[in-house]
Amino acid sequence: MADVLNCKHCGGKILVTGYCSQCGLKSEFVNKALNTSKYYYNIGLDKARVRDMSGAEEALKISLKYDKMNIDARNLLGLVYYETGEVVLALSHWVISVNYFSGRNVAKRYIKEVKGNPHKLETTNNAARKYNQAVNYARQGSKDLAFIQLRKVLSDNPKFVNGYLLMALLLIDDNKYDKARKALKRVIKIDRTNPLAVRYFNEMGHTDEEIMSFRDYPDDDYDADLLFVEDQPRAYVDTDSVDYEGKPVPVGRYKDINFYKYSLAYVFAGLLLGLAVMWFLVIPQHSKNADSESRDVKIAYSEDLADKNTKISSLQDQLDTLTTKNDTLTKQVSEYEKKSKAELADSDKVSMQLALKYYNDTQYDKAMTEFDKVLETSPDYDVALYYKALCYLGTEDEDKAKTAFETFFDKCPDSIYYTVAVSLSGVKTSEDAGDGESTVDTTTEGTTQEEGTTQETGTTEPGPDPLNE
């Protein structure tokens, strides 16, 4: 049985017709695309070996168009980007490569080495942001600001080709061709056939032979710091000078004076100045603001406390007034009780005791007889009038009960039973009368009448007993 072939594009089975059973592509076309991808990968590899980074990048991109899963081409493209200072693009391609093939993939080591130095990675990211800002400044015509940003970019990322190209373009625009030439030499040292660098050289009048010769300059000629130092007179030794023995002094070599090394001292001076400003201006102002806020809080607290004290004083005055009024009323009640007790004769006391006993025993007729005896001698005695009205309620004689209550209201408007009598004067049933009334019983149990039946309940004392001293 013949071996079953699988599609190199999707992994599906290839039919006898030569087409994939899943994606529908013809295996011949797929194989041709894969071979083309490998062909361009080889071209990119050859160009990368001779540091033709631009040509290698172009060839590797074409290779990935034919086969995006060409791991070797993707890893090599990441290396090309890394060599030209595009660390972010390099990492993105290596991460994609690892996602496509997580086995023995060299991209894992590349990612580990880059992320193993977080400080360097953060510096590279900052350099990319500063480069974008420099591009914006250049488009706005702010060349000085663009130069400042590019200086930071190239200091953090010395292999950033795009930074050198932008720097060269700005220098050419300022007619500083010597410095522009140095920046472009650095570019072709990294990328030997960079099309923009070659174009800028041609604009400055250099031939292709001269451009090729610039590639072999030593690295010392590409010091990025020299791009930002103003042209200074060259220091030399006077050849007419002689030493103490009269011998001529050897002629010194010309050397550019580099003032960039003093920048560290400027940084420290700036830090000291900043600390001085903070100590003499910022901190005193901050302390002053803190004192002002504290004083405002104290004032607000004092005002709130004074307001609370005023309210407390007002409430205390009201309490004193109510206490005095309550004491006066209590004294009046006591005097009234004494007066009421003094007005009762001894015989009336006996009649009242009998009447209250009959009332508590629900013998309302006998109780009313005894109350009448008391009222003959003391017609304005409020207790007798009040309980006589309650007796009428107990016998369910509502008309006489109302008449008795009206007599009580007319004769005893200041009685302590007045409020209770008002609430009972409109009651229709004996149950309500029993609920609203209060009987005087210090020795026995009272009863209340409800719907023709008598039910014993414990009684409460409605007020002071006028018969008990």
Buried (B, 14 or more C-beta within 10 A) or exposed (E): EEEEEBBBBEEBEBEEEEBBEBEEBBBEEBEEBBEBBBBBBEBBBEBBEEBBBBBBBBBBBBBBEBBEBBBBBBBBBBBBBBBBBBBBBBBEBBBBBBEBEEEEBBBBEBBEEBEEEEEBBEBBEBBBEBBEBBBEBBEEEBBEBBBBBBBBBBBBBBBBBBBBBBBBBBBBEEEBBEBBBBBBBBBBBBBBBBEBBBEBBEEEEBEEEEBEEBEEBEEEEBBBBBBBBEEEEEEEEEEEEEEEEEEEEEEEEEEEEEEBEEEEEEEEEEEEEEEEEEEEEEEEEEEEEEEEEEEEEEEEEEEEEEEEEEEEEEEEEEEEEEEEEEEEEEEEEEEBBEEBBEEBEEEBBBBBEBBBBBBBBBBBEBBBBBBEBBBEBBEBBBBBBBBBBBBBBBBBBBEBBBEBBEBBBEBBEEBBBBEBBEEBBEBEBBBBBBEBBBBBBEEEEBBBBBEEEEEEEEBEEBBBBBBEE
